[in-house]
Amino acid sequence: MSTMNTVLNVIWLIFAGLWLALGYVVAGIICCVLIVTIPFGIASFRIAGYALWPFGRTVADKPSSGAWSVLGNVIWLLVAGIWLAIGHIATAIPLFISIIGIPLGIANLKMIPISLMPLGKDIVPVSRG
């Protein structure tokens, strides 16, 4: 399974991962410049790493997150989450055109929930998820 994850990750990196990660990095830089939104920037950088190499990893809930993460997710959804989710949809559609791109398109759509609500989530290896 490790070899298959590596192959899928390399193909993903070329066709979708680099562009998606770039979007998350830009959002993270903007959030870090605005000082008050540094937690959003950190979450955005964490998701950028996941967007670069998603196969073999999954998203899990952080048990220690509380009400502040819910409030932060609402703010994130309105400011950046919708745009990042649109980016995932826009890159998923062309991936579905080819046979080899179908698993990549599905993975892209699976990333939409974390792009909409990143706070209170953690990215872990599949064996821990």
Protein Blocks (a to p, Z undefined) as FASTA:
>chain_A
ZZmmmmmmmmmmmmmmmmmmmmmmmmmmmmmmnommmmmmmmmmmmmmmmmmmghpacdd
dfkbcfklmmmmmmmmmmmmmmmmmmmmmmmmmmmmpmklmmmmmmmmmmmmmmmmmghp
acddfklZZ
